[in-house]
């Protein structure tokens, strides 16, 4: 392609460097520019790139707010890499006629796998057992060595039965667990039967479940959905798994519930402040912590990239992107 033809293509700014192949398809119909680093660009670098861009591809930790949008007069589309979108001010985007998209579906199975992995890791004390063997401390076997908790026959409570919550329900059924759920939208009897789940109010879900797994989107309604009162309602010894968003849980209340012994353990992939550098949680053996890698698998990353490319392709062709987060902006989108 000649330099003059290249200039006519819409400029796209990708805010991270990925392995070769993930976003190469964009080069066929856009002028793709990629940040050279693996981490968030500095505000100055980000804004300088965004000023020339028609499309930006942020990660879920990149804040795209009103000030950012106002500094990018050519911006037409924010194509988020990830299913979560609390990093984007959708109200401000809609007011300015800027479209926003995400990547639902692509993260479902990888995130559900992470939730089940965390549940198994906490219940069977897998990190502690691994460290015990590596330390050379395993010199004899005893019947109660690192005794864990079985999943089969126990009740898993799922808060939020969207795509990821439904995938967790299916996986939990394979472990012989009883699955209950609470969600903003109750499923039909046919859907509940297919998933092997039963609906409970949130209070009942918390009080009757042995394990709680969170799969709700972050909003003002769900911020600190699980706090001191909710931990008090849980069974003594219950285990909490969070692969949704950190702020869904009041982290201080979580620490208190763990320290008191009322909460039996926690498996966490997300936190109120990320990246986490210091926390009382670090010293707790009954807490397993991941660095927000719930969807980070070969297939998960590839599927998300493909979904971003599809959204941008449809947008550049003048068609409504399939994963539009603010449909109210479509009729008055920037031209």
The 8 nearest C-alpha neighbors of each residue, nearest first, counted from 0:
[[1, 4, 5, 2, 3, 27, 6, 26],
 [0, 2, 4, 3, 5, 6, 7, 8],
 [3, 1, 5, 4, 6, 0, 7, 8],
 [2, 4, 6, 5, 1, 7, 0, 8],
 [5, 3, 1, 7, 6, 2, 0, 8],
 [4, 6, 2, 3, 7, 8, 1, 30],
 [7, 5, 3, 4, 8, 2, 30, 9],
 [8, 6, 4, 5, 9, 3, 30, 10],
 [7, 9, 29, 30, 6, 5, 10, 28],
 [10, 8, 29, 30, 53, 11, 7, 52],
 [9, 11, 30, 52, 53, 31, 29, 8],
 [12, 10, 54, 31, 52, 55, 30, 32],
 [11, 13, 55, 32, 33, 56, 31, 52],
 [14, 12, 33, 56, 15, 55, 34, 32],
 [13, 15, 34, 57, 56, 12, 33, 39],
 [16, 14, 34, 37, 13, 36, 17, 38],
 [15, 17, 37, 35, 36, 34, 33, 18],
 [18, 16, 15, 19, 21, 37, 22, 20],
 [17, 19, 21, 20, 16, 22, 23, 15],
 [20, 18, 21, 17, 23, 22, 16, 24],
 [19, 21, 23, 22, 18, 24, 17, 301],
 [20, 22, 19, 23, 304, 301, 18, 17],
 [23, 21, 24, 20, 25, 304, 308, 19],
 [22, 24, 20, 25, 26, 21, 19, 27],
 [25, 23, 26, 22, 27, 308, 20, 28],
 [26, 24, 23, 27, 29, 22, 28, 308],
 [25, 27, 29, 24, 28, 23, 31, 30],
 [28, 26, 25, 24, 29, 23, 30, 31],
 [27, 29, 26, 25, 8, 30, 312, 9],
 [30, 28, 8, 9, 26, 31, 25, 10],
 [29, 31, 10, 8, 9, 11, 26, 5],
 [32, 30, 11, 29, 26, 10, 12, 33],
 [31, 33, 12, 11, 13, 30, 34, 10],
 [34, 32, 13, 12, 35, 16, 14, 15],
 [35, 33, 14, 15, 36, 16, 13, 32],
 [36, 34, 16, 33, 15, 37, 14, 40],
 [35, 37, 38, 34, 16, 15, 40, 39],
 [36, 38, 15, 16, 35, 39, 17, 34],
 [39, 37, 36, 40, 15, 14, 16, 34],
 [38, 40, 41, 14, 15, 61, 37, 36],
 [41, 39, 45, 44, 38, 42, 14, 34],
 [40, 42, 44, 43, 45, 39, 46, 38],
 [43, 41, 45, 44, 46, 40, 47, 39],
 [42, 44, 46, 41, 45, 47, 40, 48],
 [43, 45, 47, 41, 42, 46, 40, 48],
 [46, 44, 42, 48, 43, 47, 40, 41],
 [45, 47, 49, 43, 48, 44, 42, 50],
 [46, 48, 44, 50, 45, 49, 43, 51],
 [47, 49, 45, 46, 50, 51, 44, 52],
 [50, 48, 52, 46, 51, 71, 47, 45],
 [51, 49, 71, 47, 48, 52, 46, 72],
 [50, 52, 49, 48, 73, 53, 10, 71],
 [53, 51, 10, 49, 54, 11, 50, 74],
 [52, 54, 74, 75, 73, 10, 9, 11],
 [55, 53, 11, 76, 52, 74, 77, 75],
 [56, 54, 12, 77, 11, 13, 57, 78],
 [55, 57, 13, 78, 79, 14, 77, 12],
 [58, 56, 79, 14, 61, 80, 55, 59],
 [57, 59, 80, 61, 60, 79, 81, 56],
 [58, 60, 61, 86, 81, 84, 83, 57],
 [59, 61, 58, 62, 86, 57, 39, 273],
 [62, 60, 58, 59, 57, 86, 63, 39],
 [63, 61, 86, 64, 87, 60, 59, 67],
 [64, 62, 87, 67, 86, 61, 88, 68],
 [65, 63, 88, 67, 66, 62, 87, 68],
 [64, 66, 68, 67, 91, 69, 88, 63],
 [67, 65, 69, 68, 64, 70, 63, 71],
 [66, 68, 70, 64, 65, 69, 63, 71],
 [69, 67, 65, 71, 70, 66, 64, 63],
 [70, 68, 66, 71, 67, 65, 72, 95],
 [69, 71, 67, 68, 72, 66, 50, 46],
 [70, 72, 50, 68, 69, 74, 49, 73],
 [73, 71, 74, 70, 69, 50, 68, 51],
 [74, 72, 53, 71, 52, 75, 50, 51],
 [73, 75, 53, 71, 72, 54, 52, 76],
 [74, 76, 97, 53, 54, 333, 98, 73],
 [75, 77, 98, 54, 99, 97, 78, 74],
 [78, 76, 99, 55, 54, 79, 56, 98],
 [79, 77, 100, 56, 99, 76, 101, 307],
 [78, 80, 101, 57, 56, 100, 81, 77],
 [79, 81, 58, 57, 101, 102, 56, 78],
 [82, 80, 102, 83, 79, 101, 59, 303],
 [81, 83, 102, 103, 101, 84, 106, 80],
 [84, 82, 81, 85, 59, 216, 101, 86],
 [83, 85, 86, 87, 82, 59, 101, 79],
 [84, 86, 87, 83, 217, 88, 218, 59],
 [85, 87, 62, 84, 59, 63, 61, 60],
 [88, 86, 63, 85, 89, 84, 64, 62],
 [89, 87, 64, 91, 90, 92, 63, 86],
 [90, 88, 92, 91, 87, 93, 325, 99],
 [91, 89, 93, 92, 88, 94, 325, 87],
 [90, 92, 94, 88, 89, 65, 93, 95],
 [93, 91, 97, 89, 95, 90, 94, 96],
 [94, 92, 328, 96, 90, 95, 91, 97],
 [93, 95, 91, 92, 96, 90, 328, 97],
 [96, 94, 92, 93, 97, 91, 333, 332],
 [95, 97, 332, 93, 333, 328, 331, 94],
 [96, 98, 92, 75, 95, 76, 93, 332],
 [97, 99, 76, 77, 75, 328, 96, 325],
 [100, 98, 77, 324, 76, 78, 323, 325],
 [101, 99, 323, 78, 322, 324, 79, 77],
 [100, 102, 79, 82, 81, 322, 78, 80],
 [101, 103, 82, 81, 306, 303, 105, 80],
 [104, 102, 82, 105, 101, 106, 81, 322],
 [103, 105, 107, 106, 102, 162, 82, 108],
 [104, 106, 302, 303, 103, 107, 299, 102],
 [105, 107, 294, 104, 109, 299, 110, 108],
 [108, 106, 163, 104, 110, 105, 109, 162],
 [107, 109, 111, 110, 106, 112, 166, 163],
 [110, 108, 294, 112, 111, 106, 107, 299],
 [111, 109, 293, 294, 113, 112, 108, 107],
 [110, 112, 114, 108, 167, 113, 109, 163],
 [113, 111, 109, 115, 110, 114, 116, 108],
 [112, 114, 116, 110, 111, 293, 115, 117],
 [115, 113, 111, 117, 116, 112, 242, 118],
 [114, 116, 118, 112, 117, 113, 119, 111],
 [117, 115, 113, 119, 114, 118, 112, 120],
 [118, 116, 120, 266, 114, 115, 119, 113],
 [117, 119, 115, 121, 116, 120, 122, 114],
 [118, 120, 122, 116, 117, 121, 123, 115],
 [121, 119, 125, 117, 123, 124, 118, 122],
 [122, 120, 124, 118, 119, 123, 117, 287],
 [123, 121, 148, 119, 147, 124, 120, 118],
 [122, 124, 147, 125, 120, 121, 119, 148],
 [125, 123, 121, 127, 120, 122, 126, 128],
 [124, 126, 120, 128, 123, 127, 129, 121],
 [127, 125, 129, 128, 124, 130, 120, 287],
 [126, 128, 130, 124, 129, 125, 131, 284],
 [129, 127, 131, 125, 130, 126, 124, 132],
 [128, 130, 126, 132, 131, 127, 125, 133],
 [129, 131, 133, 127, 128, 132, 134, 126],
 [132, 130, 128, 134, 129, 133, 136, 127],
 [133, 131, 129, 134, 130, 135, 137, 136],
 [132, 134, 130, 135, 131, 129, 136, 137],
 [135, 133, 131, 136, 132, 130, 137, 129],
 [134, 136, 133, 132, 137, 131, 138, 130],
 [135, 137, 134, 131, 138, 132, 133, 139],
 [138, 136, 135, 132, 139, 131, 140, 134],
 [139, 137, 136, 140, 135, 132, 141, 131],
 [138, 140, 137, 141, 136, 144, 142, 135],
 [141, 139, 144, 142, 138, 137, 143, 145],
 [140, 142, 144, 143, 139, 145, 146, 138],
 [143, 141, 144, 140, 146, 145, 139, 147],
 [144, 142, 146, 141, 145, 140, 147, 139],
 [143, 145, 141, 146, 142, 140, 147, 128],
 [146, 144, 143, 147, 124, 128, 123, 127],
 [145, 147, 143, 144, 148, 123, 124, 142],
 [146, 148, 123, 122, 145, 124, 149, 121],
 [147, 149, 122, 123, 150, 146, 121, 124],
 [150, 148, 151, 147, 122, 153, 123, 152],
 [151, 149, 153, 176, 152, 148, 174, 175],
 [152, 150, 175, 176, 153, 174, 149, 177],
 [151, 153, 176, 175, 177, 150, 154, 149],
 [152, 154, 176, 151, 150, 177, 209, 155],
 [155, 153, 177, 208, 209, 178, 176, 156],
 [156, 154, 210, 178, 208, 211, 209, 177],
 [155, 157, 211, 179, 208, 180, 204, 178],
 [158, 156, 180, 212, 211, 159, 213, 179],
 [159, 157, 213, 181, 214, 180, 182, 212],
 [158, 160, 182, 215, 214, 161, 164, 181],
 [161, 159, 164, 165, 182, 158, 162, 157],
 [162, 160, 164, 163, 159, 165, 214, 215],
 [161, 163, 165, 164, 107, 166, 160, 104],
 [164, 162, 107, 166, 165, 111, 161, 167],
 [163, 165, 160, 167, 161, 166, 162, 214],
 [166, 164, 168, 162, 160, 163, 167, 161],
 [167, 165, 163, 169, 168, 164, 111, 162],
 [166, 168, 170, 164, 111, 165, 169, 171],
 [169, 167, 165, 171, 166, 170, 172, 164],
 [170, 168, 166, 172, 167, 171, 194, 165],
 [171, 169, 167, 173, 172, 168, 166, 174],
 [172, 170, 168, 174, 173, 169, 176, 167],
 [171, 173, 175, 169, 174, 170, 176, 168],
 [172, 174, 170, 171, 175, 169, 176, 168],
 [175, 173, 171, 172, 176, 151, 150, 170],
 [176, 174, 151, 172, 173, 152, 171, 177],
 [177, 175, 151, 152, 153, 172, 174, 171],
 [176, 178, 154, 153, 155, 152, 179, 175],
 [179, 177, 155, 196, 154, 156, 176, 168],
 [180, 178, 197, 156, 196, 198, 155, 157],
 [181, 179, 157, 198, 156, 158, 199, 197],
 [180, 182, 158, 199, 201, 198, 200, 159],
 [183, 181, 159, 184, 160, 158, 185, 180],
 [182, 184, 185, 181, 159, 160, 158, 215],
 [185, 183, 182, 186, 160, 181, 159, 161],
 [184, 186, 182, 183, 187, 198, 181, 160],
 [187, 185, 190, 191, 184, 188, 189, 198],
 [186, 188, 190, 189, 191, 185, 192, 184],
 [189, 187, 191, 190, 192, 186, 193, 197],
 [190, 188, 192, 187, 191, 193, 186, 194],
 [189, 191, 193, 187, 192, 188, 186, 194],
 [192, 190, 188, 196, 194, 193, 189, 195],
 [191, 193, 195, 189, 190, 194, 188, 196],
 [194, 192, 190, 191, 195, 189, 196, 188],
 [193, 195, 191, 192, 196, 169, 190, 168],
 [194, 196, 192, 193, 191, 178, 197, 172],
 [197, 195, 178, 191, 179, 194, 192, 180],
 [196, 198, 179, 180, 191, 199, 178, 195],
 [197, 199, 180, 181, 179, 196, 200, 185],
 [200, 198, 181, 204, 203, 180, 201, 179],
 [199, 201, 203, 202, 181, 204, 198, 180],
 [200, 202, 204, 203, 181, 205, 199, 158],
 [203, 201, 205, 204, 200, 206, 232, 229],
 [204, 202, 206, 200, 205, 201, 207, 199],
 [203, 205, 201, 207, 202, 199, 206, 156],
 [206, 204, 233, 202, 203, 207, 208, 232],
 [205, 207, 233, 203, 232, 234, 204, 208],
 [208, 206, 204, 205, 203, 209, 234, 233],
 [209, 207, 154, 156, 210, 155, 205, 204],
 [208, 210, 237, 154, 155, 153, 238, 234],
 [209, 211, 238, 155, 208, 237, 239, 156],
 [212, 210, 156, 239, 157, 155, 240, 238],
 [213, 211, 240, 157, 241, 239, 156, 158],
 [212, 214, 158, 241, 243, 157, 215, 240],
 [215, 213, 159, 243, 164, 158, 212, 163],
 [216, 214, 159, 243, 213, 217, 158, 221],
 [215, 217, 218, 243, 214, 244, 83, 221],
 [216, 218, 221, 222, 244, 247, 215, 85],
 [219, 217, 221, 220, 222, 216, 85, 247],
 [218, 220, 222, 221, 217, 223, 224, 247],
 [221, 219, 218, 222, 224, 217, 223, 247],
 [220, 222, 224, 218, 219, 217, 247, 223],
 [221, 223, 247, 219, 224, 246, 220, 218],
 [224, 222, 247, 248, 249, 225, 226, 246],
 [223, 225, 221, 247, 222, 248, 226, 220],
 [224, 226, 248, 223, 229, 249, 247, 230],
 [227, 225, 249, 229, 252, 228, 223, 230],
 [226, 228, 252, 230, 229, 231, 225, 253],
 [229, 227, 231, 230, 226, 232, 225, 252],
 [228, 230, 232, 226, 231, 225, 227, 233],
 [231, 229, 227, 233, 232, 228, 226, 256],
 [230, 232, 228, 229, 233, 227, 261, 256],
 [233, 231, 229, 206, 230, 205, 228, 234],
 [234, 232, 206, 205, 230, 231, 235, 237],
 [233, 235, 237, 206, 236, 232, 209, 207],
 [236, 234, 261, 237, 262, 233, 263, 260],
 [235, 237, 263, 262, 261, 234, 238, 260],
 [238, 236, 209, 263, 234, 262, 210, 235],
 [237, 239, 264, 210, 263, 265, 262, 211],
 [238, 240, 265, 211, 210, 212, 266, 264],
 [241, 239, 212, 266, 265, 267, 211, 213],
 [240, 242, 267, 213, 243, 212, 268, 266],
 [241, 243, 268, 269, 114, 267, 244, 213],
 [244, 242, 214, 241, 213, 215, 216, 245],
 [245, 243, 269, 246, 247, 217, 242, 270],
 [270, 244, 246, 271, 269, 247, 248, 243],
 [245, 247, 271, 248, 222, 244, 223, 249],
 [246, 248, 223, 222, 224, 245, 244, 221],
 [249, 247, 223, 225, 246, 250, 245, 224],
 [250, 248, 223, 226, 252, 251, 225, 253],
 [251, 249, 253, 252, 248, 254, 271, 270],
 [252, 250, 254, 253, 249, 255, 226, 227],
 [251, 253, 255, 227, 250, 249, 254, 226],
 [252, 254, 250, 256, 251, 255, 257, 249],
 [253, 255, 251, 257, 252, 256, 258, 250],
 [256, 254, 252, 258, 253, 257, 259, 251],
 [257, 255, 253, 259, 262, 254, 258, 261],
 [258, 256, 262, 254, 260, 255, 259, 253],
 [257, 259, 255, 260, 256, 254, 261, 262],
 [260, 258, 256, 257, 261, 255, 262, 254],
 [259, 261, 257, 262, 258, 263, 256, 236],
 [262, 260, 235, 259, 256, 236, 263, 257],
 [263, 261, 236, 257, 256, 237, 260, 264],
 [262, 264, 236, 237, 238, 261, 260, 257],
 [265, 263, 238, 285, 286, 262, 239, 257],
 [264, 266, 239, 286, 238, 240, 267, 287],
 [265, 267, 240, 287, 117, 286, 288, 239],
 [268, 266, 288, 241, 269, 240, 289, 287],
 [267, 269, 289, 291, 242, 290, 288, 241],
 [270, 268, 245, 291, 244, 267, 242, 241],
 [245, 271, 269, 272, 273, 246, 244, 268],
 [270, 272, 245, 246, 273, 250, 269, 244],
 [273, 271, 270, 275, 274, 245, 246, 269],
 [274, 272, 275, 270, 271, 269, 276, 60],
 [273, 275, 272, 276, 290, 270, 291, 269],
 [274, 276, 273, 277, 272, 270, 278, 290],
 [277, 275, 274, 278, 273, 272, 281, 279],
 [278, 276, 275, 279, 281, 280, 274, 272],
 [277, 279, 280, 281, 276, 275, 282, 254],
 [280, 278, 281, 282, 254, 277, 283, 251],
 [279, 281, 278, 283, 282, 254, 286, 277],
 [282, 280, 279, 278, 283, 277, 286, 284],
 [281, 283, 280, 279, 284, 278, 286, 285],
 [284, 282, 280, 285, 286, 281, 279, 257],
 [283, 285, 286, 282, 127, 287, 281, 124],
 [286, 284, 264, 283, 121, 265, 287, 263],
 [285, 287, 265, 284, 264, 283, 266, 288],
 [288, 286, 266, 121, 267, 265, 285, 117],
 [289, 287, 267, 268, 266, 286, 290, 117],
 [288, 290, 268, 291, 267, 292, 287, 269],
 [291, 289, 292, 268, 288, 269, 274, 275],
 [292, 290, 268, 269, 293, 289, 242, 294],
 [293, 291, 295, 294, 290, 289, 268, 113],
 [294, 292, 110, 113, 295, 291, 109, 268],
 [293, 295, 109, 110, 106, 292, 299, 296],
 [296, 294, 292, 293, 300, 299, 297, 109],
 [295, 297, 299, 298, 300, 294, 109, 293],
 [298, 296, 299, 300, 301, 295, 302, 294],
 [297, 299, 301, 296, 300, 302, 109, 295],
 [298, 300, 296, 302, 301, 297, 294, 106],
 [301, 299, 303, 302, 298, 297, 296, 295],
 [300, 302, 298, 304, 299, 303, 297, 305],
 [301, 303, 305, 299, 105, 304, 300, 298],
 [304, 302, 306, 300, 105, 305, 301, 102],
 [305, 303, 307, 301, 306, 302, 21, 300],
 [304, 306, 308, 302, 303, 307, 309, 301],
 [305, 307, 309, 303, 308, 304, 102, 302],
 [308, 306, 304, 310, 309, 305, 78, 303],
 [307, 309, 305, 311, 306, 310, 312, 304],
 [310, 308, 312, 306, 307, 311, 313, 305],
 [311, 309, 320, 307, 313, 308, 312, 314],
 [310, 312, 314, 308, 309, 313, 315, 307],
 [313, 311, 309, 315, 314, 310, 308, 316],
 [314, 312, 318, 316, 320, 310, 311, 315],
 [313, 315, 311, 317, 318, 316, 312, 320],
 [314, 316, 312, 317, 313, 311, 318, 9],
 [317, 315, 313, 314, 318, 312, 311, 319],
 [318, 316, 314, 315, 313, 319, 312, 320],
 [317, 319, 313, 314, 316, 320, 315, 312],
 [318, 320, 314, 313, 321, 317, 329, 323],
 [321, 319, 310, 313, 323, 314, 322, 318],
 [322, 320, 323, 310, 319, 313, 309, 100],
 [323, 321, 100, 320, 101, 324, 310, 102],
 [322, 324, 100, 320, 325, 321, 99, 326],
 [323, 325, 100, 99, 326, 322, 101, 98],
 [324, 326, 327, 323, 328, 99, 98, 93],
 [327, 325, 328, 329, 323, 324, 98, 330],
 [326, 328, 325, 329, 93, 330, 331, 96],
 [329, 327, 93, 96, 326, 331, 332, 325],
 [328, 330, 332, 326, 331, 327, 98, 96],
 [331, 329, 328, 332, 327, 326, 96, 333],
 [332, 330, 328, 329, 96, 333, 327, 93],
 [333, 331, 96, 329, 328, 330, 97, 334],
 [332, 334, 96, 75, 97, 331, 95, 74],
 [333, 332, 75, 331, 96, 73, 97, 317]]
